[in-house]
Amino acid sequence: MASLEVVRGELTDAHRDTRLNLQSVLENNSLTPEQRWGVAVGSAFAARNELIKKAMLHEARQALGEKADPVIEDARAAASLMGMNNVYYRFRHMVGKESYSTKRAGLRMNRLVQVLTNKVDFELVCLAVSAINGCETCVQAHEKVVIEGGLSEDQVHDAVRIASVVHAAAVGLES
């Protein structure tokens, strides 16, 4: 079973900072364990690297025990939904034509209201995945929801730090 130690061992000296950051961002921070591992797993799915995905799934199951399955399933759903939404809304933003902004998206997103953990944590994972996928509109929308839902800017910051390092590790493993 892949672990973070395996991932860290696979990162060459060119990726020393990523290796160190991969450990530090997942340690004590302002996130609950469920938030931390939801963001890490969702980010791993978004980063699309098999080793980092397996490692994050393994570590989440180790850290969360019986609480892991709903967190993992929500992270999986968030990564998939943002994979769709980030492309669509990034296109609308980038093309900059009002005519596209007035068109109905017509994309099913029922899973957004059928979360297994809680709405705010799900939105936090969506925010992290949207940051990886580079969708300004989605990042702003999800940040607003999580702040209004009671999370702090420190929690948002920590989630995006995790997303950035998970993505960097995936890039490092591929390079």
C-alpha positions in Angstrom: 0.0 0.0 0.0 1.4 3.4 -1.0 2.0 5.9 1.8 3.2 9.4 2.0 6.6 8.0 3.0 6.7 6.1 -0.3 5.7 9.3 -2.2 8.3 11.3 -0.4 10.9 8.7 -1.2 10.0 8.8 -4.9 10.6 12.6 -5.1 14.1 13.4 -6.2 16.4 16.0 -4.7 15.0 18.5 -7.3 11.7 18.2 -5.4 13.2 18.5 -1.9 11.0 21.4 -0.9 7.9 19.5 -2.1 9.0 16.5 -0.1 9.3 18.6 3.1 6.1 20.6 2.4 4.2 17.4 1.8 4.8 16.4 5.4 4.4 19.8 7.0 1.1 21.0 5.4 -0.6 17.8 6.6 0.4 18.2 10.2 -1.1 20.4 12.7 -3.1 23.2 11.1 -6.4 24.9 11.5 -8.4 22.1 9.8 -10.2 19.3 11.4 -8.9 15.8 10.5 -11.9 15.3 8.2 -11.3 18.6 6.5 -7.6 18.0 6.1 -8.0 14.5 4.6 -11.0 15.5 2.5 -8.9 18.3 0.9 -5.9 16.0 0.5 -7.8 13.2 -1.1 -9.8 15.6 -3.3 -6.6 17.3 -4.4 -5.0 13.9 -5.1 -7.9 13.0 -7.4 -7.6 16.4 -9.1 -3.9 16.0 -9.5 -4.4 12.7 -11.4 -1.4 10.9 -10.2 -2.0 7.3 -9.2 0.8 7.1 -6.6 -0.3 10.3 -4.8 -3.9 9.2 -5.0 -3.2 5.8 -3.4 -1.0 7.4 -0.8 -3.7 9.9 0.2 -6.4 7.3 0.3 -4.2 5.1 2.5 -3.3 8.0 4.9 -6.9 9.2 5.1 -8.1 5.7 6.1 -5.3 5.4 8.6 -6.0 8.9 10.1 -9.8 8.7 10.1 -10.6 5.1 10.7 -14.3 4.4 10.3 -15.0 8.0 9.5 -12.9 7.8 6.3 -15.4 6.4 3.9 -17.8 9.3 3.8 -14.9 11.8 3.7 -13.4 9.9 0.8 -16.6 9.6 -1.2 -17.3 13.3 -0.8 -13.8 14.1 -1.9 -14.2 11.9 -4.9 -17.5 13.6 -5.8 -16.0 17.1 -5.3 -13.1 16.3 -7.6 -15.4 15.0 -10.3 -17.9 17.8 -10.1 -15.2 20.4 -10.1 -13.5 18.6 -13.0 -16.7 19.5 -14.9 -17.6 22.8 -13.4 -14.1 24.3 -13.5 -13.8 23.7 -17.2 -17.2 25.1 -17.9 -17.0 28.2 -15.7 -13.4 28.9 -16.6 -14.4 28.9 -20.3 -17.2 31.4 -19.6 -14.8 33.6 -17.6 -12.0 33.4 -20.2 -14.1 34.0 -23.3 -15.5 37.1 -21.6 -18.7 37.3 -23.7 -21.9 38.3 -21.9 -23.9 36.0 -24.2 -22.3 32.9 -22.7 -22.8 34.1 -19.1 -26.6 34.3 -19.7 -26.8 30.7 -21.0 -28.1 28.0 -18.6 -25.2 25.6 -17.8 -27.6 22.6 -17.8 -25.0 20.5 -15.9 -26.3 18.1 -13.2 -24.9 18.9 -9.8 -27.2 17.1 -7.5 -24.3 15.7 -5.5 -23.7 19.2 -4.2 -26.8 18.9 -2.0 -26.3 15.2 -1.1 -23.1 15.3 0.8 -22.2 12.5 3.2 -20.2 14.7 5.6 -21.3 18.3 5.8 -21.9 21.0 3.2 -19.2 23.4 4.4 -16.5 20.7 4.4 -17.6 19.5 0.9 -17.4 23.1 -0.3 -13.9 23.4 1.2 -12.8 20.4 -0.9 -14.5 22.0 -4.0 -12.5 25.2 -3.3 -9.2 23.3 -3.1 -9.9 21.3 -6.2 -10.9 24.5 -8.0 -7.6 26.1 -7.0 -5.8 23.2 -8.6 -7.9 23.5 -11.7 -7.4 27.2 -11.9 -11.0 28.4 -12.0 -11.2 31.9 -10.6 -15.0 32.0 -10.7 -15.3 28.7 -8.8 -12.6 29.6 -6.3 -14.4 32.9 -5.4 -17.8 31.2 -5.2 -16.6 28.3 -2.9 -14.5 30.7 -0.7 -17.6 32.8 -0.1 -19.7 29.8 0.8 -17.1 28.4 3.3 -16.5 31.7 4.9 -20.3 32.3 5.2 -20.5 28.7 6.6 -18.3 29.6 9.5 -14.8 28.7 8.4 -12.0 31.1 8.8 -9.6 32.6 6.3 -6.9 30.5 8.0 -8.8 27.3 7.2 -9.2 28.4 3.6 -5.5 29.2 3.5 -4.5 25.8 5.0 -6.8 24.0 2.5 -5.2 25.7 -0.5 -1.7 25.1 0.9 -2.5 21.4 1.0 -3.9 21.4 -2.5 -0.8 23.2 -3.8 1.6 20.8 -2.3 -0.4 17.7 -3.3 -0.4 19.1 -6.9 3.3 19.8 -6.7 4.0 16.3 -5.5 2.0 14.9 -8.5 4.0 17.1 -10.8 7.3 16.0 -9.2 6.4 12.3 -9.5 5.7 12.8 -13.2 8.8 14.8 -14.0 
